[in-house]
């Protein structure tokens, strides 16, 4: 009986979502852990730019992060919490990570390094299940503008939805784990960028 009920409810799950995916936001949070051996104070001028073509064209707002699909597949945009632009969300968390790693973050020159992060893509699409994908270009320059590192951080991750909420439940479950991984890939788990920030 239980299996029969489950099979009956699965096709209905998207219909149950029809009235509860509009006006959604997705929280992301990152708590930087101090480095075991922090850097020796190499200061960083950090710049994060919004370069997603669907945002720069005006098709989507700067706080757009993806979309859920309701009962008949019609899409509903999902935003950052409080509609904070994604560039500001990422810059705040990247800056927190830099400081924890021993790099004071500057808002204006002079600084020992210039670190630029271009958001080329950051999106997801969710119905019963979903997929999250991103592409970030990270570059590091010396104070005189010499290129020291360039790294593309990208991935596509499948999200398994929950029984009652479909992809929405899956994203709310998985993004608190996926988002910190993205931030760590930019510096902590990126040997090329880490070396460029610390090498004299």
Secondary structure, 3 states (H helix, E strand, C coil): CHHHHHHHHHCCHHHHHCCCCCCEECCCCCCCCCCCCCCCCCCEEEEEEECCHHHHCCCCCCCEEEEEECCCCCEEEEECHHHCCHHHHHHHHHHHHHHHCCCCEECCCCCCEEEEEEEEEEEEEECCCEEEEEEEEEEEEECCCCEEEEEEEEEEEEECCECCCEHHHHHHHHHHHHHHHHHHHHCCCCHHHHHHHHCC
